[in-house]
Amino acid sequence: MTRAIRIHEYGGPEVLRLEQVELGRPGPGEIRVANRAVGLNYIDVYHRTGYYKLPALPAVIGMEGAGEVTEIGPGVEDIKVGDRVAYANPPGAYAEERLIAAERVVALPAAVDFKTAAAMMLQGMTVRYLFRETYPVTAKTVMLFHAAAGGVGLIACQWAR
């Protein structure tokens, strides 16, 4: 058993419930992560309110987190118990522990603490996509970035510099 914040219906913050949940063992290609920090994002509000529908209720929301691997499932070869990892997507981060596909996590360097990793994964992946896939940014690129004070904007401006 582990504790998780779940929703049983869509709505305001009052629908969030801290509950004991049965987590189970990791299946093929999965790992179990003990979260040390989780990110809070506006998309979590969209999930909670039902603006973005979840596959099923009850559900654990939360898109990003960082923690330590506590168990690996069959077929997982590049990750071991005790590894520090971070992830963004799918929902399920608002929990003390969670199961997640091993292919969805990245190794967390020792120089990056859990709080920093959990707070920047979703925004960092967004900026990487924008700067590498949408438009390849180079040293000669001139850009105007609106809303530079938000999570994505802050990382984008730092990386662009």
C-alpha positions as CSV (number, residue, x, y, z in Angstrom):
1,M,0.0,0.0,0.0
2,T,1.0,3.6,-0.6
3,R,-0.6,6.9,-0.3
4,A,-1.8,8.9,-3.3
5,I,-3.9,12.0,-4.0
6,R,-6.8,10.8,-6.2
7,I,-9.9,12.2,-7.8
8,H,-13.1,10.2,-8.0
9,E,-15.0,13.0,-9.9
10,Y,-14.0,16.2,-11.7
11,G,-14.2,19.5,-9.9
12,G,-12.4,22.0,-7.7
13,P,-9.6,21.3,-5.2
14,E,-12.2,19.8,-2.9
15,V,-12.3,16.6,-5.1
16,L,-8.7,15.8,-4.2
17,R,-8.5,12.9,-1.7
18,L,-5.5,11.5,0.1
19,E,-6.0,7.8,0.1
20,Q,-4.3,4.4,0.7
21,V,-4.0,2.6,-2.6
22,E,-2.8,-0.8,-3.7
23,L,0.1,-0.3,-6.1
24,G,1.2,-3.8,-7.0
25,R,4.4,-5.0,-8.5
26,P,6.0,-3.6,-11.7
27,G,5.0,-5.5,-14.8
28,P,7.1,-6.1,-17.9
29,G,9.1,-3.0,-18.8
30,E,7.9,-1.1,-15.7
31,I,9.7,0.2,-12.6
32,R,8.5,1.3,-9.2
33,V,9.6,4.8,-8.2
34,A,9.5,6.3,-4.7
35,N,8.8,9.9,-5.4
36,R,10.9,12.4,-3.5
37,A,9.4,15.5,-5.2
38,V,6.6,16.1,-7.7
39,G,5.9,19.0,-10.0
40,L,2.8,21.1,-9.9
41,N,1.5,22.2,-13.3
42,Y,-1.5,24.0,-14.7
43,I,-2.3,20.8,-16.7
44,D,-3.0,19.2,-13.4
45,V,-5.8,21.6,-12.9
46,Y,-7.1,20.7,-16.4
47,H,-7.1,17.0,-15.4
48,R,-8.8,17.7,-12.0
49,T,-11.6,19.8,-13.5
50,G,-12.1,17.4,-16.5
51,Y,-11.2,20.0,-19.1
52,Y,-8.7,17.3,-20.2
53,K,-10.5,14.0,-19.6
54,L,-8.6,11.2,-18.0
55,P,-8.9,7.6,-19.2
56,A,-10.8,6.4,-16.1
57,L,-11.8,7.6,-12.6
58,P,-10.7,7.3,-9.8
59,A,-7.3,8.6,-11.0
60,V,-4.0,9.9,-9.6
61,I,-3.1,13.2,-11.3
62,G,0.2,14.9,-11.5
63,M,2.4,14.9,-14.6
64,E,6.0,15.0,-13.4
65,G,8.2,13.8,-10.5
66,A,11.6,12.6,-9.4
67,G,12.6,9.9,-7.1
68,E,14.4,6.6,-6.5
69,V,13.8,3.3,-8.2
70,T,12.7,0.8,-5.6
71,E,11.8,-2.2,-7.8
72,I,12.2,-3.2,-11.5
73,G,9.9,-5.4,-13.6
74,P,10.8,-8.1,-16.0
75,G,12.7,-7.0,-19.1
76,V,14.1,-3.8,-17.5
77,E,17.9,-3.8,-18.1
78,D,19.2,-0.3,-18.1
79,I,17.8,0.8,-14.7
80,K,18.5,-0.7,-11.3
81,V,17.1,-0.4,-7.8
82,G,18.5,2.8,-6.2
83,D,18.8,4.8,-9.4
84,R,17.7,8.4,-9.3
85,V,15.2,9.2,-12.0
86,A,12.9,11.9,-13.2
87,Y,9.8,11.7,-15.5
88,A,7.0,13.7,-17.1
89,N,3.9,12.0,-18.3
90,P,1.7,10.0,-17.9
91,P,-0.3,11.3,-15.0
92,G,0.2,9.6,-11.6
93,A,2.8,11.7,-9.8
94,Y,0.7,12.8,-6.9
95,A,1.7,9.6,-4.9
96,E,4.4,8.5,-2.6
97,E,5.2,5.7,-5.0
98,R,4.1,4.8,-8.5
99,L,4.6,2.4,-11.3
100,I,5.8,3.8,-14.6
101,A,7.2,2.4,-17.9
102,A,11.0,2.4,-17.7
103,E,11.2,4.0,-21.1
104,R,9.4,7.1,-19.7
105,V,12.2,8.0,-17.1
106,V,15.5,9.7,-17.5
107,A,18.6,9.2,-15.2
108,L,18.9,12.1,-12.8
109,P,22.5,13.4,-12.5
110,A,23.8,13.7,-8.9
111,A,24.2,17.5,-9.4
112,V,20.5,17.9,-9.9
113,D,18.3,17.6,-6.8
114,F,14.9,16.0,-6.8
115,K,13.0,19.3,-6.3
116,T,14.7,20.9,-9.3
117,A,14.1,17.8,-11.5
118,A,10.5,17.5,-10.6
119,A,9.8,21.2,-11.3
120,M,11.4,21.4,-14.7
121,M,10.8,18.1,-16.6
122,L,7.6,19.1,-18.4
123,Q,8.7,22.6,-19.2
124,G,12.2,21.5,-20.2
125,M,10.8,18.9,-22.6
126,T,8.5,21.5,-24.1
127,V,11.4,23.9,-24.7
128,R,13.6,21.2,-26.1
129,Y,10.8,20.3,-28.6
130,L,10.3,23.9,-29.5
131,F,14.1,24.6,-30.0
132,R,15.1,21.4,-31.7
133,E,12.0,20.0,-33.4
134,T,9.7,23.0,-34.2
135,Y,12.4,25.4,-35.2
136,P,16.1,24.6,-34.9
137,V,17.5,27.4,-32.8
138,T,21.1,28.4,-33.5
139,A,23.4,31.1,-32.2
140,K,22.2,33.4,-35.0
141,T,18.5,33.0,-34.2
142,V,16.7,36.2,-33.1
143,M,13.5,35.5,-31.2
144,L,10.9,37.3,-29.2
145,F,9.5,35.1,-26.4
146,H,6.2,36.2,-24.9
147,A,5.4,35.2,-21.2
148,A,9.0,34.8,-20.3
149,A,8.1,34.7,-16.6
150,G,6.3,31.3,-16.7
151,G,8.0,27.9,-16.4
152,V,8.5,27.4,-20.1
153,G,9.5,31.0,-20.8
154,L,12.1,31.0,-18.0
155,I,13.8,27.9,-19.3
156,A,13.5,29.0,-22.9
157,C,15.1,32.4,-22.2
158,Q,17.9,30.8,-20.3
159,W,18.6,28.2,-23.0
160,A,18.2,30.7,-25.8
161,R,20.8,33.0,-24.2
